[in-house]
Amino acid sequence: MLADSLLGGAPAYRSEILAYVQDWERELALINTPVSIWQGDCDNWAPPAMAAALAKRLPGFEKLHSLPGLSHYSALAWYLNHFMPSDNLP
């Protein structure tokens, strides 16, 4: 993924990063569905403080689940293993 992002896909990657750092305050206020956040407590891409700040701004926020010892991608892998068994994936 990193090789694709940083080599031939660099313009698309930069575009995604620029969108990521925009002010999303107005859009967050429009979310009207229940939201739970699953967060690795060792995530350095989207640190736990960022998840907590996001949670405070979501009208439908329900719960922040902290995953001890996990980082960004290991938290994703944990979630997928627990809630999306491989036999359900394409």
N, CA, C and O atoms as a CHARMM CRD file, in Angstrom:
* protein
*
  360
    1    1 MET  N      0.82000  -1.18600   0.00000 PROA 1      0.00000
    2    1 MET  CA     0.00000   0.00000   0.00000 PROA 1      0.00000
    3    1 MET  C      0.86700   1.25400   0.00000 PROA 1      0.00000
    4    1 MET  O      0.62200   2.18800  -0.76400 PROA 1      0.00000
    5    2 LEU  N      1.88700   1.26800   0.86600 PROA 2      0.00000
    6    2 LEU  CA     2.73900   2.45500   0.91300 PROA 2      0.00000
    7    2 LEU  C      3.48200   2.66100  -0.39200 PROA 2      0.00000
    8    2 LEU  O      3.61600   3.79500  -0.85200 PROA 2      0.00000
    9    3 ALA  N      3.97600   1.57300  -1.00400 PROA 3      0.00000
   10    3 ALA  CA     4.68300   1.70200  -2.27700 PROA 3      0.00000
   11    3 ALA  C      3.75100   2.29400  -3.32900 PROA 3      0.00000
   12    3 ALA  O      4.15500   3.18700  -4.07400 PROA 3      0.00000
   13    4 ASP  N      2.50500   1.80800  -3.40300 PROA 4      0.00000
   14    4 ASP  CA     1.55200   2.34800  -4.37300 PROA 4      0.00000
   15    4 ASP  C      1.24300   3.81700  -4.08400 PROA 4      0.00000
   16    4 ASP  O      1.13800   4.62900  -5.00300 PROA 4      0.00000
   17    5 SER  N      1.10200   4.14600  -2.81800 PROA 5      0.00000
   18    5 SER  CA     0.75600   5.51800  -2.44000 PROA 5      0.00000
   19    5 SER  C      1.87900   6.49800  -2.71600 PROA 5      0.00000
   20    5 SER  O      1.64200   7.61800  -3.16900 PROA 5      0.00000
   21    6 LEU  N      3.08600   6.07700  -2.44500 PROA 6      0.00000
   22    6 LEU  CA     4.20300   7.00900  -2.52600 PROA 6      0.00000
   23    6 LEU  C      4.92300   6.99200  -3.86600 PROA 6      0.00000
   24    6 LEU  O      5.74300   7.87300  -4.12800 PROA 6      0.00000
   25    7 LEU  N      4.64200   6.01800  -4.71900 PROA 7      0.00000
   26    7 LEU  CA     5.29000   5.97900  -6.03000 PROA 7      0.00000
   27    7 LEU  C      4.32500   6.50600  -7.07900 PROA 7      0.00000
   28    7 LEU  O      4.14800   7.71800  -7.20500 PROA 7      0.00000
   29    8 GLY  N      3.70100   5.61000  -7.83300 PROA 8      0.00000
   30    8 GLY  CA     2.82000   6.02600  -8.92600 PROA 8      0.00000
   31    8 GLY  C      1.55600   6.72700  -8.46900 PROA 8      0.00000
   32    8 GLY  O      0.97800   7.50100  -9.23100 PROA 8      0.00000
   33    9 GLY  N      1.11300   6.47800  -7.25200 PROA 9      0.00000
   34    9 GLY  CA    -0.13300   7.06900  -6.77700 PROA 9      0.00000
   35    9 GLY  C      0.05300   8.30300  -5.92400 PROA 9      0.00000
   36    9 GLY  O     -0.87100   8.69800  -5.21200 PROA 9      0.00000
   37   10 ALA  N      1.21200   8.92200  -5.97200 PROA 10     0.00000
   38   10 ALA  CA     1.49500  10.06200  -5.09900 PROA 10     0.00000
   39   10 ALA  C      0.48300  11.20600  -5.23100 PROA 10     0.00000
   40   10 ALA  O      0.07300  11.74700  -4.20400 PROA 10     0.00000
   41   11 PRO  N      0.05400  11.60900  -6.44700 PROA 11     0.00000
   42   11 PRO  CA    -0.93300  12.69800  -6.52800 PROA 11     0.00000
   43   11 PRO  C     -2.25500  12.34300  -5.82700 PROA 11     0.00000
   44   11 PRO  O     -2.84100  13.17500  -5.13500 PROA 11     0.00000
   45   12 ALA  N     -2.71200  11.11200  -6.01400 PROA 12     0.00000
   46   12 ALA  CA    -3.95700  10.69200  -5.35300 PROA 12     0.00000
   47   12 ALA  C     -3.77200  10.65000  -3.84000 PROA 12     0.00000
   48   12 ALA  O     -4.66700  11.04200  -3.09100 PROA 12     0.00000
   49   13 TYR  N     -2.61900  10.17800  -3.39300 PROA 13     0.00000
   50   13 TYR  CA    -2.33500  10.11000  -1.96000 PROA 13     0.00000
   51   13 TYR  C     -2.31800  11.51600  -1.35400 PROA 13     0.00000
   52   13 TYR  O     -2.89700  11.74300  -0.29100 PROA 13     0.00000
   53   14 ARG  N     -1.65400  12.45600  -2.03100 PROA 14     0.00000
   54   14 ARG  CA    -1.62800  13.84400  -1.54500 PROA 14     0.00000
   55   14 ARG  C     -3.03500  14.42000  -1.48700 PROA 14     0.00000
   56   14 ARG  O     -3.37300  15.14000  -0.54700 PROA 14     0.00000
   57   15 SER  N     -3.85100  14.11100  -2.47400 PROA 15     0.00000
   58   15 SER  CA    -5.22700  14.59000  -2.48800 PROA 15     0.00000
   59   15 SER  C     -6.00900  14.05200  -1.28500 PROA 15     0.00000
   60   15 SER  O     -6.77100  14.78500  -0.65400 PROA 15     0.00000
   61   16 GLU  N     -5.81500  12.77400  -0.97500 PROA 16     0.00000
   62   16 GLU  CA    -6.48900  12.17000   0.18200 PROA 16     0.00000
   63   16 GLU  C     -6.03200  12.81700   1.49000 PROA 16     0.00000
   64   16 GLU  O     -6.85000  13.08400   2.37100 PROA 16     0.00000
   65   17 ILE  N     -4.74700  13.06300   1.61700 PROA 17     0.00000
   66   17 ILE  CA    -4.22100  13.69500   2.82900 PROA 17     0.00000
   67   17 ILE  C     -4.77800  15.10500   2.98000 PROA 17     0.00000
   68   17 ILE  O     -5.15800  15.50200   4.08200 PROA 17     0.00000
   69   18 LEU  N     -4.83200  15.86700   1.89300 PROA 18     0.00000
   70   18 LEU  CA    -5.39400  17.21700   1.95900 PROA 18     0.00000
   71   18 LEU  C     -6.86100  17.19300   2.38200 PROA 18     0.00000
   72   18 LEU  O     -7.29600  18.05200   3.14800 PROA 18     0.00000
   73   19 ALA  N     -7.62200  16.22400   1.89300 PROA 19     0.00000
   74   19 ALA  CA    -9.02700  16.09200   2.31300 PROA 19     0.00000
   75   19 ALA  C     -9.11400  15.71300   3.79300 PROA 19     0.00000
   76   19 ALA  O     -9.98900  16.19500   4.51200 PROA 19     0.00000
   77   20 TYR  N     -8.21500  14.85900   4.23500 PROA 20     0.00000
   78   20 TYR  CA    -8.20000  14.37100   5.61400 PROA 20     0.00000
   79   20 TYR  C     -8.00800  15.50600   6.61600 PROA 20     0.00000
   80   20 TYR  O     -8.59100  15.48000   7.69900 PROA 20     0.00000
   81   21 VAL  N     -7.20200  16.49000   6.26600 PROA 21     0.00000
   82   21 VAL  CA    -6.88000  17.55300   7.21900 PROA 21     0.00000
   83   21 VAL  C     -7.78600  18.77700   7.09500 PROA 21     0.00000
   84   21 VAL  O     -7.53300  19.79500   7.73900 PROA 21     0.00000
   85   22 GLN  N     -8.81800  18.69600   6.29300 PROA 22     0.00000
   86   22 GLN  CA    -9.76500  19.80700   6.16500 PROA 22     0.00000
   87   22 GLN  C    -10.62600  19.93100   7.42600 PROA 22     0.00000
   88   22 GLN  O    -10.65400  19.02700   8.26100 PROA 22     0.00000
   89   23 ASP  N    -11.31300  21.04200   7.54900 PROA 23     0.00000
   90   23 ASP  CA   -12.24100  21.26200   8.65400 PROA 23     0.00000
   91   23 ASP  C    -13.55300  20.54600   8.33800 PROA 23     0.00000
   92   23 ASP  O    -14.26500  20.92500   7.40800 PROA 23     0.00000
   93   24 TRP  N    -13.86600  19.51600   9.10900 PROA 24     0.00000
   94   24 TRP  CA   -15.06200  18.69900   8.88100 PROA 24     0.00000
   95   24 TRP  C    -16.16500  19.00100   9.89500 PROA 24     0.00000
   96   24 TRP  O    -17.14000  18.25500   9.98000 PROA 24     0.00000
   97   25 GLU  N    -16.02700  20.07600  10.65800 PROA 25     0.00000
   98   25 GLU  CA   -16.96900  20.37200  11.74700 PROA 25     0.00000
   99   25 GLU  C    -18.42700  20.38300  11.28300 PROA 25     0.00000
  100   25 GLU  O    -19.27300  19.76000  11.92400 PROA 25     0.00000
  101   26 ARG  N    -18.73800  21.07100  10.19400 PROA 26     0.00000
  102   26 ARG  CA   -20.14100  21.15100   9.73500 PROA 26     0.00000
  103   26 ARG  C    -20.66600  19.78800   9.29500 PROA 26     0.00000
  104   26 ARG  O    -21.81200  19.44300   9.58100 PROA 26     0.00000
  105   27 GLU  N    -19.83300  19.01300   8.60000 PROA 27     0.00000
  106   27 GLU  CA   -20.26200  17.69600   8.14000 PROA 27     0.00000
  107   27 GLU  C    -20.50500  16.74400   9.30900 PROA 27     0.00000
  108   27 GLU  O    -21.43500  15.93900   9.27400 PROA 27     0.00000
  109   28 LEU  N    -19.67400  16.83600  10.33800 PROA 28     0.00000
  110   28 LEU  CA   -19.84400  15.96500  11.50500 PROA 28     0.00000
  111   28 LEU  C    -21.19500  16.20000  12.16500 PROA 28     0.00000
  112   28 LEU  O    -21.83800  15.25800  12.62800 PROA 28     0.00000
  113   29 ALA  N    -21.61800  17.44700  12.20600 PROA 29     0.00000
  114   29 ALA  CA   -22.90400  17.78200  12.84300 PROA 29     0.00000
  115   29 ALA  C    -24.08800  17.18300  12.08700 PROA 29     0.00000
  116   29 ALA  O    -25.17700  17.06700  12.65000 PROA 29     0.00000
  117   30 LEU  N    -23.89900  16.80300  10.83300 PROA 30     0.00000
  118   30 LEU  CA   -24.98300  16.24200  10.01900 PROA 30     0.00000
  119   30 LEU  C    -25.12100  14.73300  10.14200 PROA 30     0.00000
  120   30 LEU  O    -26.08200  14.15800   9.62900 PROA 30     0.00000
  121   31 ILE  N    -24.18500  14.08700  10.80800 PROA 31     0.00000
  122   31 ILE  CA   -24.23000  12.62700  10.94400 PROA 31     0.00000
  123   31 ILE  C    -25.29800  12.27100  11.96500 PROA 31     0.00000
  124   31 ILE  O    -25.20600  12.65000  13.13300 PROA 31     0.00000
  125   32 ASN  N    -26.30500  11.54500  11.52100 PROA 32     0.00000
  126   32 ASN  CA   -27.43500  11.24200  12.41300 PROA 32     0.00000
  127   32 ASN  C    -27.63000   9.74300  12.62200 PROA 32     0.00000
  128   32 ASN  O    -28.74800   9.28200  12.85200 PROA 32     0.00000
  129   33 THR  N    -26.56100   9.00400  12.54200 PROA 33     0.00000
  130   33 THR  CA   -26.62000   7.56500  12.77700 PROA 33     0.00000
  131   33 THR  C    -25.73700   7.23200  13.97900 PROA 33     0.00000
  132   33 THR  O    -24.78100   7.95700  14.25200 PROA 33     0.00000
  133   34 PRO  N    -26.03300   6.16200  14.69600 PROA 34     0.00000
  134   34 PRO  CA   -25.17500   5.79700  15.82800 PROA 34     0.00000
  135   34 PRO  C    -23.74600   5.49400  15.35800 PROA 34     0.00000
  136   34 PRO  O    -23.54600   4.86800  14.31700 PROA 34     0.00000
  137   35 VAL  N    -22.76800   5.94200  16.13100 PROA 35     0.00000
  138   35 VAL  CA   -21.35900   5.76100  15.77300 PROA 35     0.00000
  139   35 VAL  C    -20.59900   5.20300  16.96700 PROA 35     0.00000
  140   35 VAL  O    -20.70600   5.70900  18.08400 PROA 35     0.00000
  141   36 SER  N    -19.83200   4.15200  16.71100 PROA 36     0.00000
  142   36 SER  CA   -18.87200   3.63000  17.68500 PROA 36     0.00000
  143   36 SER  C    -17.49600   3.71700  17.04500 PROA 36     0.00000
  144   36 SER  O    -17.35200   3.50600  15.84100 PROA 36     0.00000
  145   37 ILE  N    -16.48700   4.02700  17.84500 PROA 37     0.00000
  146   37 ILE  CA   -15.11900   4.12300  17.35700 PROA 37     0.00000
  147   37 ILE  C    -14.30000   3.02000  18.02300 PROA 37     0.00000
  148   37 ILE  O    -14.33100   2.84800  19.24200 PROA 37     0.00000
  149   38 TRP  N    -13.57100   2.28100  17.19700 PROA 38     0.00000
  150   38 TRP  CA   -12.66000   1.24700  17.68000 PROA 38     0.00000
  151   38 TRP  C    -11.25200   1.79100  17.46100 PROA 38     0.00000
  152   38 TRP  O    -10.84700   2.02600  16.32200 PROA 38     0.00000
  153   39 GLN  N    -10.50400   1.99000  18.54500 PROA 39     0.00000
  154   39 GLN  CA    -9.24300   2.72200  18.50900 PROA 39     0.00000
  155   39 GLN  C     -8.12600   1.95100  19.18700 PROA 39     0.00000
  156   39 GLN  O     -8.25100   1.55400  20.34500 PROA 39     0.00000
  157   40 GLY  N     -7.02300   1.73600  18.45900 PROA 40     0.00000
  158   40 GLY  CA    -5.83500   1.18100  19.09400 PROA 40     0.00000
  159   40 GLY  C     -5.21200   2.22100  20.00000 PROA 40     0.00000
  160   40 GLY  O     -5.01300   3.36100  19.58200 PROA 40     0.00000
  161   41 ASP  N     -4.90000   1.85300  21.23400 PROA 41     0.00000
  162   41 ASP  CA    -4.36700   2.86800  22.15300 PROA 41     0.00000
  163   41 ASP  C     -2.89800   3.21000  21.87200 PROA 41     0.00000
  164   41 ASP  O     -2.33300   4.08200  22.53200 PROA 41     0.00000
  165   42 CYS  N     -2.27600   2.53200  20.90100 PROA 42     0.00000
  166   42 CYS  CA    -0.90600   2.85500  20.47400 PROA 42     0.00000
  167   42 CYS  C     -0.88600   3.40200  19.04400 PROA 42     0.00000
  168   42 CYS  O      0.15800   3.40100  18.39200 PROA 42     0.00000
  169   43 ASP  N     -2.02700   3.86400  18.56400 PROA 43     0.00000
  170   43 ASP  CA    -2.13200   4.38100  17.19600 PROA 43     0.00000
  171   43 ASP  C     -1.40100   5.71700  17.10000 PROA 43     0.00000
  172   43 ASP  O     -1.70500   6.65200  17.84100 PROA 43     0.00000
  173   44 ASN  N     -0.43900   5.80400  16.18700 PROA 44     0.00000
  174   44 ASN  CA     0.26000   7.07700  16.00300 PROA 44     0.00000
  175   44 ASN  C     -0.12600   7.75100  14.68200 PROA 44     0.00000
  176   44 ASN  O      0.39200   8.82300  14.36900 PROA 44     0.00000
  177   45 TRP  N     -1.01900   7.14600  13.90900 PROA 45     0.00000
  178   45 TRP  CA    -1.55200   7.77800  12.69400 PROA 45     0.00000
  179   45 TRP  C     -2.78600   8.60400  13.05100 PROA 45     0.00000
  180   45 TRP  O     -2.93900   9.73500  12.59000 PROA 45     0.00000
  181   46 ALA  N     -3.64900   8.04100  13.86000 PROA 46     0.00000
  182   46 ALA  CA    -4.83800   8.72600  14.37600 PROA 46     0.00000
  183   46 ALA  C     -4.82000   8.48800  15.88600 PROA 46     0.00000
  184   46 ALA  O     -5.48500   7.57500  16.37600 PROA 46     0.00000
  185   47 PRO  N     -4.06800   9.29900  16.62400 PROA 47     0.00000
  186   47 PRO  CA    -3.87000   9.07500  18.05700 PROA 47     0.00000
  187   47 PRO  C     -5.18300   9.03500  18.84100 PROA 47     0.00000
  188   47 PRO  O     -6.18200   9.62100  18.42300 PROA 47     0.00000
  189   48 PRO  N     -5.17200   8.33700  19.98400 PROA 48     0.00000
  190   48 PRO  CA    -6.37200   8.24500  20.81000 PROA 48     0.00000
  191   48 PRO  C     -6.99900   9.60500  21.12200 PROA 48     0.00000
  192   48 PRO  O     -8.22400   9.70800  21.18500 PROA 48     0.00000
  193   49 ALA  N     -6.20000  10.63800  21.31800 PROA 49     0.00000
  194   49 ALA  CA    -6.75900  11.96700  21.59500 PROA 49     0.00000
  195   49 ALA  C     -7.58100  12.46900  20.41000 PROA 49     0.00000
  196   49 ALA  O     -8.56500  13.18600  20.59300 PROA 49     0.00000
  197   50 MET  N     -7.18100  12.09300  19.19900 PROA 50     0.00000
  198   50 MET  CA    -7.93200  12.48400  18.01500 PROA 50     0.00000
  199   50 MET  C     -9.29400  11.77100  17.99200 PROA 50     0.00000
  200   50 MET  O    -10.31300  12.37500  17.65700 PROA 50     0.00000
  201   51 ALA  N     -9.29500  10.50500  18.34600 PROA 51     0.00000
  202   51 ALA  CA   -10.55300   9.75900  18.39300 PROA 51     0.00000
  203   51 ALA  C    -11.48400  10.32700  19.45600 PROA 51     0.00000
  204   51 ALA  O    -12.69100  10.42700  19.23600 PROA 51     0.00000
  205   52 ALA  N    -10.93100  10.69900  20.60600 PROA 52     0.00000
  206   52 ALA  CA   -11.74700  11.28600  21.68000 PROA 52     0.00000
  207   52 ALA  C    -12.33800  12.62200  21.24400 PROA 52     0.00000
  208   52 ALA  O    -13.49900  12.91200  21.53400 PROA 52     0.00000
  209   53 ALA  N    -11.54200  13.44400  20.54400 PROA 53     0.00000
  210   53 ALA  CA   -12.03300  14.73400  20.05900 PROA 53     0.00000
  211   53 ALA  C    -13.12400  14.53200  19.01700 PROA 53     0.00000
  212   53 ALA  O    -14.12400  15.25000  19.01500 PROA 53     0.00000
  213   54 LEU  N    -12.93700  13.56000  18.13400 PROA 54     0.00000
  214   54 LEU  CA   -13.95500  13.24700  17.13600 PROA 54     0.00000
  215   54 LEU  C    -15.24200  12.79400  17.81200 PROA 54     0.00000
  216   54 LEU  O    -16.33000  13.23000  17.43400 PROA 54     0.00000
  217   55 ALA  N    -15.12800  11.93600  18.79600 PROA 55     0.00000
  218   55 ALA  CA   -16.30200  11.42300  19.50700 PROA 55     0.00000
  219   55 ALA  C    -17.14600  12.55700  20.10000 PROA 55     0.00000
  220   55 ALA  O    -18.37500  12.49500  20.07200 PROA 55     0.00000
  221   56 LYS  N    -16.50000  13.57200  20.62600 PROA 56     0.00000
  222   56 LYS  CA   -17.21600  14.70200  21.23200 PROA 56     0.00000
  223   56 LYS  C    -18.02000  15.49400  20.20700 PROA 56     0.00000
  224   56 LYS  O    -18.97300  16.18500  20.56600 PROA 56     0.00000
  225   57 ARG  N    -17.64300  15.39800  18.93600 PROA 57     0.00000
  226   57 ARG  CA   -18.29800  16.19500  17.89400 PROA 57     0.00000
  227   57 ARG  C    -19.35400  15.42200  17.09900 PROA 57     0.00000
  228   57 ARG  O    -20.03700  15.99800  16.25200 PROA 57     0.00000
  229   58 LEU  N    -19.48600  14.13900  17.36800 PROA 58     0.00000
  230   58 LEU  CA   -20.46500  13.33200  16.63800 PROA 58     0.00000
  231   58 LEU  C    -21.78700  13.27800  17.39800 PROA 58     0.00000
  232   58 LEU  O    -21.82500  12.78000  18.52300 PROA 58     0.00000
  233   59 PRO  N    -22.86900  13.78000  16.80900 PROA 59     0.00000
  234   59 PRO  CA   -24.15600  13.78800  17.50200 PROA 59     0.00000
  235   59 PRO  C    -24.64400  12.39400  17.88900 PROA 59     0.00000
  236   59 PRO  O    -25.29200  12.23000  18.92300 PROA 59     0.00000
  237   60 GLY  N    -24.34000  11.39700  17.07300 PROA 60     0.00000
  238   60 GLY  CA   -24.81500  10.03500  17.34400 PROA 60     0.00000
  239   60 GLY  C    -23.78400   9.15200  18.00600 PROA 60     0.00000
  240   60 GLY  O    -23.88900   7.92700  17.95300 PROA 60     0.00000
  241   61 PHE  N    -22.78300   9.76200  18.63400 PROA 61     0.00000
  242   61 PHE  CA   -21.71900   8.96300  19.23900 PROA 61     0.00000
  243   61 PHE  C    -22.26600   8.05300  20.32400 PROA 61     0.00000
  244   61 PHE  O    -23.05800   8.47400  21.16700 PROA 61     0.00000
  245   62 GLU  N    -21.82800   6.78400  20.29200 PROA 62     0.00000
  246   62 GLU  CA   -22.25800   5.82200  21.30600 PROA 62     0.00000
  247   62 GLU  C    -21.12900   5.38300  22.22800 PROA 62     0.00000
  248   62 GLU  O    -21.25300   5.48100  23.44900 PROA 62     0.00000
  249   63 LYS  N    -20.01300   4.89300  21.64700 PROA 63     0.00000
  250   63 LYS  CA   -18.95700   4.36000  22.50400 PROA 63     0.00000
  251   63 LYS  C    -17.61200   4.39200  21.80200 PROA 63     0.00000
  252   63 LYS  O    -17.51300   4.17600  20.59400 PROA 63     0.00000
  253   64 LEU  N    -16.56800   4.66900  22.59600 PROA 64     0.00000
  254   64 LEU  CA   -15.18900   4.59600  22.13500 PROA 64     0.00000
  255   64 LEU  C    -14.58800   3.32700  22.73500 PROA 64     0.00000
  256   64 LEU  O    -14.45900   3.20500  23.95300 PROA 64     0.00000
  257   65 HSD  N    -14.22500   2.39400  21.87100 PROA 65     0.00000
  258   65 HSD  CA   -13.63600   1.12500  22.29500 PROA 65     0.00000
  259   65 HSD  C    -12.12400   1.23600  22.16000 PROA 65     0.00000
  260   65 HSD  O    -11.61500   1.38700  21.04900 PROA 65     0.00000
  261   66 SER  N    -11.40400   1.16500  23.26600 PROA 66     0.00000
  262   66 SER  CA    -9.94700   1.23400  23.25500 PROA 66     0.00000
  263   66 SER  C     -9.38700  -0.17500  23.15800 PROA 66     0.00000
  264   66 SER  O     -9.76300  -1.05700  23.93000 PROA 66     0.00000
  265   67 LEU  N     -8.48400  -0.38100  22.20300 PROA 67     0.00000
  266   67 LEU  CA    -7.87500  -1.69200  21.99400 PROA 67     0.00000
  267   67 LEU  C     -6.42100  -1.62700  22.48300 PROA 67     0.00000
  268   67 LEU  O     -5.55600  -1.10300  21.78100 PROA 67     0.00000
  269   68 PRO  N     -6.15200  -2.15500  23.67700 PROA 68     0.00000
  270   68 PRO  CA    -4.82800  -2.04300  24.29300 PROA 68     0.00000
  271   68 PRO  C     -3.72300  -2.66900  23.44300 PROA 68     0.00000
  272   68 PRO  O     -3.85300  -3.78000  22.93000 PROA 68     0.00000
  273   69 GLY  N     -2.62200  -1.90700  23.31400 PROA 69     0.00000
  274   69 GLY  CA    -1.43400  -2.39900  22.63800 PROA 69     0.00000
  275   69 GLY  C     -1.49500  -2.40800  21.12700 PROA 69     0.00000
  276   69 GLY  O     -0.54300  -2.83300  20.47200 PROA 69     0.00000
  277   70 LEU  N     -2.61000  -1.94200  20.55300 PROA 70     0.00000
  278   70 LEU  CA    -2.74700  -1.99400  19.10100 PROA 70     0.00000
  279   70 LEU  C     -2.50800  -0.63100  18.47200 PROA 70     0.00000
  280   70 LEU  O     -2.78800   0.41200  19.06300 PROA 70     0.00000
  281   71 SER  N     -1.98300  -0.67600  17.25700 PROA 71     0.00000
  282   71 SER  CA    -1.72600   0.55000  16.50200 PROA 71     0.00000
  283   71 SER  C     -2.80600   0.69700  15.43300 PROA 71     0.00000
  284   71 SER  O     -3.86600   0.07700  15.52800 PROA 71     0.00000
  285   72 HSD  N     -2.54100   1.50900  14.42700 PROA 72     0.00000
  286   72 HSD  CA    -3.54300   1.81600  13.40400 PROA 72     0.00000
  287   72 HSD  C     -3.99700   0.55700  12.66100 PROA 72     0.00000
  288   72 HSD  O     -5.17800   0.21000  12.67900 PROA 72     0.00000
  289   73 TYR  N     -3.06600  -0.11200  12.02000 PROA 73     0.00000
  290   73 TYR  CA    -3.44000  -1.27100  11.21000 PROA 73     0.00000
  291   73 TYR  C     -3.68300  -2.52300  12.03800 PROA 73     0.00000
  292   73 TYR  O     -4.48200  -3.36900  11.63600 PROA 73     0.00000
  293   74 SER  N     -3.02200  -2.66800  13.18000 PROA 74     0.00000
  294   74 SER  CA    -3.29700  -3.84200  14.00300 PROA 74     0.00000
  295   74 SER  C     -4.69400  -3.74500  14.61800 PROA 74     0.00000
  296   74 SER  O     -5.33200  -4.77200  14.85000 PROA 74     0.00000
  297   75 ALA  N     -5.17900  -2.53300  14.88600 PROA 75     0.00000
  298   75 ALA  CA    -6.55900  -2.36400  15.36700 PROA 75     0.00000
  299   75 ALA  C     -7.54600  -2.73700  14.26400 PROA 75     0.00000
  300   75 ALA  O     -8.56200  -3.38100  14.52600 PROA 75     0.00000
  301   76 LEU  N     -7.24600  -2.33300  13.03400 PROA 76     0.00000
  302   76 LEU  CA    -8.09800  -2.71900  11.90800 PROA 76     0.00000
  303   76 LEU  C     -8.12600  -4.23500  11.74900 PROA 76     0.00000
  304   76 LEU  O     -9.19400  -4.82000  11.56700 PROA 76     0.00000
  305   77 ALA  N     -6.95800  -4.87400  11.81500 PROA 77     0.00000
  306   77 ALA  CA    -6.89000  -6.33400  11.69100 PROA 77     0.00000
  307   77 ALA  C     -7.67900  -7.00000  12.81800 PROA 77     0.00000
  308   77 ALA  O     -8.39800  -7.97000  12.57800 PROA 77     0.00000
  309   78 TRP  N     -7.55200  -6.49300  14.03700 PROA 78     0.00000
  310   78 TRP  CA    -8.29800  -7.04900  15.17500 PROA 78     0.00000
  311   78 TRP  C     -9.79700  -6.96000  14.90900 PROA 78     0.00000
  312   78 TRP  O    -10.52800  -7.93600  15.07900 PROA 78     0.00000
  313   79 TYR  N    -10.24300  -5.77900  14.49100 PROA 79     0.00000
  314   79 TYR  CA   -11.67100  -5.57400  14.22900 PROA 79     0.00000
  315   79 TYR  C    -12.16300  -6.53000  13.14600 PROA 79     0.00000
  316   79 TYR  O    -13.19400  -7.18300  13.31000 PROA 79     0.00000
  317   80 LEU  N    -11.43200  -6.61000  12.05200 PROA 80     0.00000
  318   80 LEU  CA   -11.85200  -7.48900  10.95800 PROA 80     0.00000
  319   80 LEU  C    -11.91100  -8.94500  11.39800 PROA 80     0.00000
  320   80 LEU  O    -12.82800  -9.67100  11.01400 PROA 80     0.00000
  321   81 ASN  N    -10.94800  -9.37800  12.19500 PROA 81     0.00000
  322   81 ASN  CA   -10.94500 -10.76600  12.68200 PROA 81     0.00000
  323   81 ASN  C    -12.10800 -11.06500  13.61600 PROA 81     0.00000
  324   81 ASN  O    -12.59400 -12.19500  13.66300 PROA 81     0.00000
  325   82 HSD  N    -12.55500 -10.06300  14.35500 PROA 82     0.00000
  326   82 HSD  CA   -13.64200 -10.27900  15.31100 PROA 82     0.00000
  327   82 HSD  C    -15.03800 -10.06500  14.71900 PROA 82     0.00000
  328   82 HSD  O    -15.99300 -10.71500  15.14300 PROA 82     0.00000
  329   83 PHE  N    -15.16200  -9.17500  13.76000 PROA 83     0.00000
  330   83 PHE  CA   -16.48900  -8.81300  13.26600 PROA 83     0.00000
  331   83 PHE  C    -16.71900  -9.10100  11.80400 PROA 83     0.00000
  332   83 PHE  O    -17.84600  -8.98600  11.32400 PROA 83     0.00000
  333   84 MET  N    -15.67700  -9.47500  11.08200 PROA 84     0.00000
  334   84 MET  CA   -15.83000  -9.81900   9.66500 PROA 84     0.00000
  335   84 MET  C    -14.99800 -11.05800   9.38000 PROA 84     0.00000
  336   84 MET  O    -13.92300 -10.96900   8.78600 PROA 84     0.00000
  337   85 PRO  N    -15.49200 -12.20800   9.80200 PROA 85     0.00000
  338   85 PRO  CA   -14.72900 -13.43300   9.55600 PROA 85     0.00000
  339   85 PRO  C    -14.37000 -13.57700   8.08300 PROA 85     0.00000
  340   85 PRO  O    -15.13100 -13.15800   7.21100 PROA 85     0.00000
  341   86 SER  N    -13.22000 -14.16600   7.80700 PROA 86     0.00000
  342   86 SER  CA   -12.71100 -14.25800   6.44200 PROA 86     0.00000
  343   86 SER  C    -13.66600 -14.97200   5.50300 PROA 86     0.00000
  344   86 SER  O    -13.61800 -14.73300   4.29600 PROA 86     0.00000
  345   87 ASP  N    -14.53000 -15.84000   6.01100 PROA 87     0.00000
  346   87 ASP  CA   -15.47200 -16.52800   5.13300 PROA 87     0.00000
  347   87 ASP  C    -16.57300 -15.58100   4.63300 PROA 87     0.00000
  348   87 ASP  O    -17.33400 -15.93900   3.73400 PROA 87     0.00000
  349   88 ASN  N    -16.66000 -14.35800   5.21800 PROA 88     0.00000
  350   88 ASN  CA   -17.63100 -13.35600   4.75000 PROA 88     0.00000
  351   88 ASN  C    -17.02300 -12.35900   3.78000 PROA 88     0.00000
  352   88 ASN  O    -17.74200 -11.55900   3.18200 PROA 88     0.00000
  353   89 LEU  N    -15.69800 -12.39900   3.61500 PROA 89     0.00000
  354   89 LEU  CA   -15.03100 -11.45800   2.72900 PROA 89     0.00000
  355   89 LEU  C    -15.03900 -11.98200   1.30000 PROA 89     0.00000
  356   89 LEU  O    -15.01900 -13.19200   1.07600 PROA 89     0.00000
  357   90 PRO  N    -15.06900 -11.05500   0.32100 PROA 90     0.00000
  358   90 PRO  CA   -15.05300 -11.50800  -1.08800 PROA 90     0.00000
  359   90 PRO  C    -13.75600 -12.19100  -1.45400 PROA 90     0.00000
  360   90 PRO  O    -13.58700 -12.62500  -2.59400 PROA 90     0.00000
